[in-house]
Amino acid sequence: MAYELTEQKKIGLGLVGFGIFFSFLGIILFFDRGLLALGNIFWLAGVVLLLGWRSTLNLFTNRSNYKGSIAFLLGIFFIFVRWPVVGIIVEMYGCIVLFSGFWPSVKVFIYQIPVFGWILQYPILFINRFWRSSG
């Protein structure tokens, strides 16, 4: 099975989830530097466990991903040197550039989610129904 979750991948997925949670919590709590740093560490460790060392290294050192890798790592550096707002902005830009090759796959996956995918595929119909029911 191609998408079998081993114990290592389950732990990696949990670490990525904790990383996103702590980063979100750090942003909500007025860019708390400790929570943001903890979120970054969890997220990176989770990506390494999910993809493996070699694939993670290939992702960050691929010639087409240099711009995103440098921006992402520079954002982590800014968070560690107490510039969390700048760090988060640079890090988000780095993530978008670094993972831009995955967006078509994510789009297909989101469109297959039962109710949410239908709303995204046909937003005009959803807005018209919402307007009629409230007006």
N, C-alpha and C positions, 0 to 999 in steps of 0.2 A: 504494500500500500504506500503510495507516494507521500501522503500527508499524515503518516502515523506519528503520534506524539509520544516520544520516549520520555522517561523521567527527567532527563536533562532539558529537553525542550519545554516540558511543563514548568520547570523551575525558571527557565529563561523567560517564558511568557509571563509568569508571576512577577519576575523582577522588572520586566518592561512595564507591566501594569502599575507596580509600586512606583516606578520612576515617573510615569506620567502623573500619577496621583500626587506625589510629593512636589513635582514641578507645578502642577495646578494649585496646590495648597500654598506653595511659596509665592505664587503670583497673587493669589487672593489675599494673602496676609502681607500685602504691601512689599512685595519683592524681598522676602526673607532670604537672606543669603545662604543660611545653613540648609534650609529645606530645598532650595534650588540646587545647591551642590550635591545634596543627598539624592535628589531626583536624577541628576545627571549621572552619578555613579551607578545607581540602580539600573538606569536605562541602558547605559553602555555595557554593563555586565550582562544584562538580559539579552541584548543583541548578540553579544559574543556567544552566549550559551545557545541561542536559537540558531544562529547561522554557522557557528564554529569559528575557530581562530582564523583559518585560511580564508574563508569566504568574507569574514569581516575585514581582514586585512586587504583583500582584493577590492572590496567595496570602497574603502577609504583611500586606497592608493591607485585606483583606476584613473588613467589619464583624463578621462572625461568628467571625473568627479572631484578633481583637485580643488576647484573653486568652492564647492559645497563642503568638502572636508576641512579646508582651511577656515572657512567661515564658522563652521560648527565648533571646531577646536578653539578658535579665537573667542567665540562666545563663552565657552566653558572657562577659558582663561579670564575673561572679563568678570565672570561671576566670582571666581576665586580671588580676584584682586579688588573686590568690593564695588564693582560697577554693575549691579544686577540688571538694571533696566537696559543698558546698552548690551549686556551679555545675552539677555533673552531675545532681544530684537535680532542681533547678529546670529544667534543660534537658530532661531526660527527660519531665518533666510537660508542658513546653511542646510537645515533639514529639508526645506522645500527643494533646493537645488540638488542636494545629495540623493534624495529619493524621488526625483522627478520621473525616472524611468518606470516607477511602480504605479503611477497614477492611473494609467489605462486599466491595469488589473484591479485596482481598488474600485474604480468606477463600475466595472462589470460586476464585482462582488456586491457593491452597494445596491445596484439596480436589481439584484436577485433577492434582496431582503423583502419579504412579502408586502407589508403596508408602506414602509418607508421608501422602498424602491419605486412603487407606483406613484407616490407623491412626487418624487424627484423626476420621474419620466414624464409625467403629465401635470406640471405645476399649474397651468392655466385652468384646467378642469377643476382642480382642487380649490383654487382661489374663487372660481365662479360659484362652486357649490357652497363654499364658506360664506360668500357674499350674500347669496340668496337666502340662506338659513338665518343670517343675522339681520337682514334688511327687511 
